[in-house]
């Protein structure tokens, strides 16, 4: 390892200490869910929004709220409902008849951390109102553009589409999320801990802020410096191209894939792998970082065919076969 990588490695070891403080503080409220917490931290460090999917009652909302409490940053929770309007998110122009002028009333989207709760309960028009905010970190109200605070992170929860009263998210919006997490049930031991800790009539004590926004922005700058070898870059591109042209990689998946991943997947997979390495206290990316975070980056970007659905093969299975079939450097 040359001196440049060694120096980055030392910086990362020191700077990544706040991740342990965050995990510890979140653990005072959330039982288990290490996968969920780590992926939320990846999104925070890589400047990428996160979509959480799971049945109700799995602490998705509580985990996001606790993360926001553990960061000394502004937080807003948006409960998405079928009658929500775009102005309820971004704000609107209010007419003042006395002065004969309009003033801007900013909506709740002007915060560091946004919890979009049950995002797929609102119709497409409202979901689309988040697009500009998520991609450009700005919103347009009337004829004025307003910048959002940094860091700006949207953490959205959704129930499975089969649930009654839900709308599928537009693919353009789903693609704006860096990660899509599928949250499962806790283990028996974790469920017992949940019972012992939460089975009271009192709400759990809120988490204490242990990290400031400037520390997060400084960590993001360090994530950008993490070393990525050319072989890892080629591996990432191979994985993304295998979703578009699996035959080129000797994978018999063409009948199962309707659309492959976009170039945004390449960028997000690279950033997420760097953030994953940062959380491990390393200043360089390994193939295992890519394999660990890859399914969360690709599962919502690979659209399967009707033939795959008929065979009960979902995008998770297709992505798993791609990772099994593409040679690791």
N, C-alpha and C positions, 0 to 999 in steps of 0.2 A: 504494500500500500504506500503510495507516494506521500510526501509531506503535506500536499494540499488536501488530500482526502483525510489524512490523519488529523489535520487541524479542524476540518469540518466535523469529523467524528467527535472530537473533544467538545466542540461548541454544542453539538446536538445532545451529548450526554448531560451537559450542564443545563441546557435550556429545556430539555424534555422533563425535567423534574416536576414542573407544574402539572403535568399530566397525572402524575401519581397523586398529587394533592386533590386534583379534580375527581379522580376515581374514588379516592377515599371519602371525600365529602359527599359525592353522589351515593356511595354505598351506605351512608348513614340513613338514607331514605329508601333507596331501591335495593331489594334483595336479588342477588344474582344478576342476570341479564348482562353479563360481561361483554358478550358480542354486541348487544345494542349500544352500550355505553361507549365501547371502543370505536364503533362506526360513527357515532355522533361526534366523537372527538376528531375522527378523520375528516368529516365534513367541515368541522370548525377550522381545522388547520389548513385544509386544502381549498377553502373558500368555495365549498360546494354545498348545495341544498340537499336535504335528505328526505326521502319518502318512506314512511313506516307503514307496513301493511300487516294486519292481524285482527283476529276477532276481538270484540270488546272485552275489557277487563284484564288486559295483559300489561298494564302499567305503561302503555305507550305515552299517553299524555303526561303522566306523573314523571316519567323519565325526562321528557323534554323540559317540563317546568322546573325540575330539580337542576338540570344542567344550566338553565338560564339563571336560577338563583345562585348557583355556585360561581357564576361569572358576574363581576361587578358591571353589569350592562343593563340597558333598558329592555323590557320584555313585554310583549303583547300577545294575548291569546285571542284568536278569531274563531268563533264557532260557526262553521259553515252550515247554512240551512237552505232549503229550496227557495226561500223568498229573499235571500240576501242580494243586495245590489252592488255593482262595482264601486259606487261612491261610498258605500259602507266600508270599503277597504282602503282606497287611496285618498278619499276626501272629495271635497266639492267646492264650488264657488258660491258664496252667499251674498245676496244683494242687500246693501244698506240703503234704505229709501231716504234717510235723512241726509246722507252725503252723496247719494246718487252714484255710488260706486260699488264694485264687487271686492270682497275680501276672500282670501283662501282659507278654508278650514281643512287642516291636514287630518287624514285618517289614521287609524291605528297601525298602518304599515310602516310608519316612521318610527322604527325601533330597531335595536341591534338584533334581537332574536324574536322571530315571529313563529308562533305555533298556529298553524292552519289545521284546526281540529276537524276531523271527518271531512276532508277537503272534497271527497267525491259525493257529498250530499248536496252540493250546490250545482246549479246548471252551468253549462259550458261558458256562458258570458261572464260569469263571476270568476270562474277558474282562469279564464284568459286575462282577467284584469291583473293577475299576478305576473304574467309573462314578462312585461317590461321591467317590473321591479326585480324579478329574479335574474334576468339576463343582463340588464343594463345598470342595475342598482340605482335606478331613478324612476320617477313617475311623472306623468303629464296631467296636470289639472288645468282645465281651460286651455289657454295658449301658453302656459308657463311650465317649464320642466324643473322639477325639484330633485336634488340629489338626496339619496338615503344615507343614513349614518354608516360608518365603517367601524367594525365589521358588521355586515348584514347577512343574516342567515335565516332561511325559511326551513323549518322542520315541520313537515306535514304528516298527519296520520290519516289512514283510510281503512275502512272495513272492506273485506273481500267483495268483489263485484256481485257475487251471488246474493249478498244481503239485500233485503227489501229496501227500496227507496234510495238506491245509489246510482250514480251516473259514471260511466267510464270516463277517465280523464282523457282529454285530447292528446294524441301522440306527441304533438309539438311541445306540450307542457311537460309531459312525462320525461321527455328527453332533456329538459332543463334541470332535472334532478340528477346530481352526480351519482347518488347511491339510492337503490331501492332495497329496503330490508324487509325480510319476511320474519315476523316475530312469532315464535312458537310458545308452547306452554312451559312453565317452569318444571324442574325435577321435583320428585316427591320431597326431598330434603329441603329444597328451596321453598316449596309450598308450606312446609311446616314452619319455616322461619317467618314466612309472610303471615301465617296465622298468629304466631307468637307476638309479632311486632305490630301488626295492623288491626287485629280484631278488638278494637276499642271504639268508643263513640267519639273520640277526639281525632282531629286531622293530624297527620304526622308533622312534626316540627320542620319548618323550612330549612333548606340548606344554607350554610353561611358562605358569603362570597370569599373565594380564595385566590381568584385570578382577575386581573384587570384587562380592559380592552387593549391597552398598549402592549401588554405582555403577549397577547394573542397575535397582534399585528407583527410584533417582532419575531414571534415563532414562525409566522407565515413567510417572512422574509428569509428565515433560515431554511425552511422547507424547500424554497426555490433553489437554494444552493446545494442541496443534497445530490451526491454524485450518482449519475445514471450512465452505466456503461453502454457502449454502442450495441453490444450483444443483447442487452436487456431492451434497448429501444427496438431492435429488430424483432425480438420476441413479442413485444406489445403489438407491433404492427402486424405480425403474423397472426396473432389471436384475432384481431379485428378483421383482417382480410379473410380469415377462415370462416367468419360469419357471413361473408358476402359470396365467396367462391370456395366452398368446402372441398370441391373435387380437386382443386390445386394442391390441397394438403392431404389427399388420399382419404378423405372423410366422406362417407356415404350419407350426407345430411341434406343434400340439395332438395329432395322432395319434402323436407320438414321445415325449411326456412323460406318464409315469404319475403321478408326484408332483413338485411343484415344491419350491423351497427354503423353509425355515421362517424365522420372524423371527430366529432365531439367526444365519442367514446375513447378514441386514442388519447386525446388531451386529458380527459378525466381519469382514465386508467393510469396515466403517467403521474398526474398530481396525487391521486389517491395512494398509489404505491409509495411515493415519496413521503406522504404524511404517515403511512403505515410504518415505514422505516423509522421515521422520527419518533413515533410512539414506542418503538422498540429500543430507542436510544442509539440508533445507528446513523452514520452520515453517508450511507450508500445504500442503494436498492439491490435486493437479491431477487432471484426468480420466485422465491417463496412469498415475498411481499406481493408480487403480481398475482400469484395463484390464490393468495388469501383474500385479496380485495376484489379480484376480477369478477366473480359471480355477482357481487352486489352492483358493479358498474354495468355489467352487460345484460342482466336478466330482463330489464325493461326495455332494452334496445333491440333485442332479437325478436322479431314478430314471426310466430310459427304459422304454418299453413293449416287449412281445414283438415288435410290428411293427418297431420300431426295431432290435432285435437281429437280426431276420430280414433286414433291409436292411444289417446290419453298421454301424449308426450308433450310436456310443457317446455317453456323456454329454459327453465332451470336444467332440465335433462339435456337439452341441446347444448347449452353452455358447458355442462360437465363433460360431454363427449368431446367438445372442441378442446378443452383443457387437457383431456386425456390423450388426444390425438396429435396435438401440435408439439413438436420436439422442444424440450427445455434446454436452454443454452448451458 
